[in-house]
């Protein structure tokens, strides 16, 4: 790209008072049309109001040295991102009749590699249980495919029929978006029309940077939050990566949002998840050196990261309060990280690797019980440190009484490998009721055989170099009857 444009050239004041939203949108529109980079002015403060406008980014953008104020107190459209990073290529439908688990290729070729999303309305999955119970979502999957049709990510579901299949061409070059300090003035909640008061409800806000372009590098962003009051609606992620692949987000400082309560779908109070980092229907996404301004052990703030329907995620050198693979991840690696009070929550498929990571939480890994506590594949824990939040917990947590249909067969990891784990349980050493920690959970009161939706427990444990600060031994389980076919190798 030769040359660049500025927001000031299109009328931005940069004084933090006048609304620069329209000027920002026009600058990017011009830059996209003429293939020019965009640079913010160092020292400028760009105020962005609540109008339903989104600046579309298709060229390199540098916000270094500038500040942005995003005012969410009066928003016309809470689903309108302030910035959306898009591909140069339009998506197109695929004529796909069916798709099989572990299928290796598509019956078609492409001009360039594509990212594919497939959906079938004939089956529902992730039928949630508990305080946020629901009727699930349509069967869906996503993956990369090469020009010759070769499928590059694991297919995890069988699609007897395909309702829709959409291919998004993947850009060949890497687009860079970097720098800038962004401050959200938080929304005040949702107006209750009967009482006229502001209340906290599940009305998610998406008012940040949405990346929908493959091969994008996002770095150096600082995200702050101001003005959170007694009521508020949750956020789905200031940086949101969705419907794309091969994205690297790194060297960013983010802020967790305050937790608000509402009445869930089961008619009982529930805390609402709210995130600064969201990943949805995406593959081969890397996060490096992500930290947060809020204390990772501060229970007033929900957590930094949530994901749905993703594949091949990698987190390295991140320090954050929560990792959450909500509606499934396929293959994930967490390396050299620190995870705070909400620790590591996951369900999904493939291989989950956790290494050189320090974690706080009731379990080192919590297999989410509201989605059946399933992981279809292998879990590997290497050279980690765990601070148990409660006495007598388990390294792997989960619950499933075999009575609920989640839309799929629920299995624990078939094989769990632990090689190098320090359990810092010294705080409980003098508690006479402390029996030590367990490897596997008491997932139900009794074995699920004979129940309508049997839970399949772990069959292989490989245990090496596990130590406790308290000196208490680590037991494999509390209830042997829950693990009738378990084979254990230890040293």
Secondary structure, DSSP 8 states (H G I E B T S, - for coil): ---EEESGGGT---EEEEE-HHHHHHHHHHHHHHT-EEE--TT-EEEE-SSS--EEE-S-EE-TT-EEEEE-SS-S-TT--SEEE--SS--EE-----B-TT--B-SS--SS-EEEEEEEEEEEE----STT----EEEEEEEEE-TT-BB-S---S-BSS-SEEEEEE--SS-EEEE--EEEEE----EE-TTT--EE--S--B--SEEE--SSEEEE--EEEEE---S----BEEEEEEES-EEEEEEEEEE---B--EEE-TTSSEEE---EEEEEES-EEEEEEEEEESS-TT-TTB--SEEEEEEEEEEEES-EEEEEEEEEEEEEEEEES-EEEEEEEEEEEEEEEEEES-EEEESSSEEE-GGGTS-EEEEEEEEEEEEEESSTT-BSEE----S----SS--B--SEEEEEEEEE--GGGTT-TT----BSS---SSS--TTSTT--B---EEEEEEEEESS----BS-S-GGG-TT-EEEE-
